[in-house]
Amino acid sequence: MDRLRYRALRLAFALFGLLGLAACAASAPPPAQAPEEEAEVPVITPEAAPEAQLQPAAQFQLVRVFYGTDRAPTKATEGKDAYFGGVRSTTGITYGTALVYIPSGHRVGELAGVTLESSANLAKPAWLAALAARIAQDPRKSELIYVHGYNVPFVDAARRAAQLSFDLKFPGATAFFSWPSEAELIGYPGDEGDIEWATPHLETFLRAAIAEARAENVYIVAHSMGARGISRALVALAEDDPAAFGRIKDVVLAAPDIDRAVFEEQILPRIGPANVTLYVSDRDKAIAASNVVHRYPRLGWADKAVLIAAGVSSIDASAVDTSFIGHSYYAEEPPVIRDIQGILDGTPPDRRKGLSASQTQSGLWVFDPPPRTSPWWVPW
């Protein structure tokens, strides 16, 4: 990409920001601290974070999530760059576990009050042992893997992974991979390069989290730009380790910010027969902005040509996408969360409550519109 186009892209997304078109950030982060140089990665053993710490108090819950990241670590414990920043690591993948606080009174789809309490890096063998032990606690040996999108710091990736795990009532282990998003609205062009750079590391993480940790039923949720990384990583995994790839039961691509034709022509034929669930919306302003920047429609855009293909369940979430930006409905709208629960249970779309066949496009599923509430006043 030449310098002029790079500057044009940054300017475009700065203007979108002024219009309120924030993309994937789960919430406004605290004020950023001054950039720090890459910190030495401390490595601890599971004994340093005993299981007793996971016992919830009566008024809240603590959710443990496992992570892998190729972000450079920082010395900060607060702010946007807490634990890990938006710079690429020079030492490969860091593995660890995070404890996330879910407040009392939490409602499905809410991220408010969900807080990253602590993050502890582990040597890979210790991480694998802890993850395998958690997976083994579930009779189905299931695992949920989450990959975030653009404009997301490490802290918010951990919070979102835990919130999804909690709201989905997922019985197995939950893990997430955090690539070095700049976590800035105008950082979209840089994030595009970072997700491409991170893709081989994501494949390595998948192989470790699936095969080496001995998971048997794996479900992946990838959001927005994260869908680009997971798509390419799955292609590589299918070629390099078909056995591990075969343990993936469903791949949920939520508001995927990837070229529709690229996915259909270059990705999908190479990851069959994987089950893919595609959530799209025509109310998603972030995907609408990406359409403009990239000239061609994104996979997550709902128009008259939503991808319909064998092995893909395409679902239009426009009817339940009620937020202003309309880009995080997969984790914020209760009907979508319930639908993902149905995916985890193995229920096909035609048997999941709240879905109907589209009247405008064959093969497309749509969410039933929410019931209209009566006004508090009664006209005479």
C-alpha positions, 0 to 999 in steps of 0.5 A, spaced: 500 500 500 503 506 498 503 512 502 498 516 499 493 510 500 495 509 507 494 516 509 487 516 505 485 510 509 487 513 516 483 519 514 477 516 512 476 512 519 478 518 523 472 521 519 468 515 521 470 516 528 467 523 528 461 520 526 460 515 531 462 509 527 467 506 532 468 499 530 470 493 535 472 496 541 467 493 547 467 500 551 471 506 551 478 504 554 481 508 560 486 514 558 492 511 555 499 511 558 505 513 555 508 507 551 513 503 554 518 499 551 517 491 551 517 488 558 520 481 560 515 476 560 514 473 567 513 466 567 509 463 573 507 456 574 499 454 576 501 454 583 502 461 583 495 462 581 491 457 585 485 454 584 482 457 590 482 464 587 477 461 582 472 460 587 467 466 587 464 470 592 456 470 593 455 477 590 459 476 583 463 470 579 470 469 576 471 466 570 478 464 568 480 464 560 486 461 557 490 466 552 495 466 547 497 473 544 503 475 540 503 482 542 509 485 546 508 485 553 508 491 557 509 493 565 502 497 565 497 494 569 492 499 567 489 503 561 489 501 554 496 498 554 495 494 560 499 487 560 500 487 553 500 493 548 499 494 540 506 492 538 508 486 535 512 481 540 519 479 538 519 473 542 513 469 539 506 467 542 505 468 550 501 464 553 497 465 560 490 465 564 486 471 566 481 472 571 475 476 569 470 479 574 462 478 572 458 483 577 452 481 580 446 483 577 449 482 570 445 481 564 446 477 558 450 481 553 452 486 557 460 488 558 459 494 563 462 492 570 466 486 567 473 487 569 479 483 568 482 482 575 489 479 573 493 476 568 498 471 569 503 468 563 505 461 563 510 457 560 507 453 554 508 446 558 504 449 564 499 452 560 497 446 556 497 442 562 492 447 565 488 447 559 488 440 558 486 439 565 480 444 564 478 441 558 478 434 561 473 436 566 467 437 561 465 430 559 465 432 552 472 435 552 469 442 549 473 448 548 470 455 546 476 459 542 475 467 541 478 471 536 477 479 536 477 484 531 479 491 529 480 496 535 481 492 541 486 492 546 488 485 550 484 487 556 477 488 552 479 481 548 479 478 555 473 481 558 469 479 551 471 472 552 469 471 559 463 475 558 461 470 552 463 464 556 459 466 562 453 468 557 453 462 553 453 458 559 459 454 556 461 448 560 468 447 557 474 451 557 474 458 554 481 460 550 482 467 546 487 469 541 489 476 542 493 479 536 496 486 536 491 491 534 493 498 535 486 499 539 485 506 535 480 508 531 484 511 526 489 504 526 485 500 521 490 500 516 495 498 521 491 493 524 490 490 517 497 489 516 497 486 524 492 481 523 496 478 516 502 478 520 499 474 526 495 469 522 501 464 522 501 465 530 494 464 530 495 457 527 500 455 532 495 457 537 489 453 534 494 447 534 496 447 541 489 449 544 486 443 540 491 438 539 496 438 544 490 440 549 486 434 547 480 438 546 475 434 542 469 438 541 471 445 539 467 451 537 470 458 534 467 465 534 471 470 530 469 477 530 470 482 524 477 483 522 479 477 526 475 473 521 481 474 516 486 471 521 482 465 523 480 464 515 487 463 513 489 460 519 484 454 518 486 453 511 493 452 514 491 448 519 486 443 515 492 442 510 498 441 516 494 437 521 487 435 519 486 431 525 486 437 529 482 441 524 476 435 524 475 436 532 472 443 530 465 443 530 463 450 528 466 456 526 462 462 527 464 468 523 460 474 526 460 481 522 466 478 518 470 484 515 473 480 510 472 480 502 466 476 500 469 473 494 475 472 497 472 468 502 467 464 497 473 463 492 479 462 496 477 460 503 471 456 503 473 450 498 479 449 502 476 448 509 470 444 507 467 440 510 467 445 516 461 447 519 461 455 518 455 460 521 455 466 518 452 472 522 450 478 517 447 485 518 445 491 514 445 495 520 452 494 521 455 501 520 463 499 521 462 493 515 458 499 511 464 503 512 469 497 510 465 496 504 466 503 502 474 503 503 475 496 500 470 497 494 467 490 494 462 487 499 464 484 506 462 477 508 458 480 514 454 485 510 447 483 509 444 485 502 441 481 496 447 477 495 449 474 502 453 468 501 449 462 501 453 455 500 454 448 502 456 447 509 455 455 511 449 457 515 447 464 513 443 468 518 441 475 517 441 479 524 439 486 522 432 485 525 435 484 532 441 489 531 439 495 535 445 498 537 447 505 534 454 502 531 451 495 530 457 491 530 457 487 536 450 484 536 453 477 536 455 478 543 450 484 546 444 482 543 440 476 547 437 473 541 444 472 537 447 469 544 441 464 544 442 462 537 449 461 538 447 457 544 443 453 539 449 452 535 453 449 541 448 444 542 448 442 535 441 444 533 440 446 526 437 453 524 431 450 522 430 447 529 432 453 533 427 458 536 427 465 533 429 464 526 425 463 520 427 462 513 428 469 509 422 471 504 427 474 499 433 470 499 433 462 498 437 459 503 438 465 508 435 465 515 433 471 519 431 473 526 424 474 527 423 481 529 422 483 536 415 484 539 413 491 538 411 494 545 405 498 546 405 505 548 404 507 555 399 512 553 392 509 550 389 514 544 382 515 544 
